[in-house]
Amino acid sequence: MWESVAAPLMGLMAAMAAAAPTPTPVPPDSAPVLTSTPFGALPGQRVTHTITIAGGGTLTNTRVTFTTTADLDGVTARAEPGQCTASPRTIVCELGDLRLGTAPAVPRITITGRVRPGVPPGTMVRNRVSVTSLESTATGAQFASNAYLLPGSTATPTDPALESPAAASDVPPGRSMRVPAVAAVVLAGAVVAGALLTRGRLRRRQSPPPHGDL
């Protein structure tokens, strides 16, 4: 009798277990933090990017990807824990399983390199970090970034081109109106003075001689 009752009961329990929803894993309370030193590094300057993962929870098969829009020469990357592969613009680090908040130290990645000379002035340098894990397939990757604009042209000013003799002989517009005016005034004064002198001579010639000369 018990066997006849137990069999349907076991089947009912199995059916209920299969129909029960799978509990959704609680996403970890964590976030990447990116620090760049010095911030705003110029071409030819050495820079260090430090990435930490703060918070609590568990991350499974954790991968951290760092990208930049300015090439890094001699780039090196070190993960604690984990290992990294590096290229001038992309660094990928595999950190494995992480139990955040319980380890002696937070996970840390240190990236060092020199901003490649020749990056044009005005370029937007954007540094970006993404963290993915088994848990992030449902919640999405986590990101951190910073960015800055390289200053304008730093080319050494050059002397202006020499003017041609013809251009150098031209009188600037500001003077072209004043010089003829001064010359005209001087010329007019000379003409008036000459006319007065001539008129005085003619009067002396036409006036009658004195009575003592008769």
Buried (B, 14 or more C-beta within 10 A) or exposed (E): EEEEEEEEEEEEEEEEEEEEEEEEBEBBEBEBBBEBEEEBBBBEEBBBBBBBBEBEBBBEBBBBBBBBEBBBEEBEBBBBBBEBEBEBBEBBBBBBEBEBBEEEEBBBBBBBBBBBEEBEEEEEBEBBBBBBBEBBEEEEBBEBEBBBEBEEEEEEEEEEEEEEEEEEEEEEEEEEEEEEEEEEEEEEEEEEEEEEEEEEEEEEEEEEEEEEEE
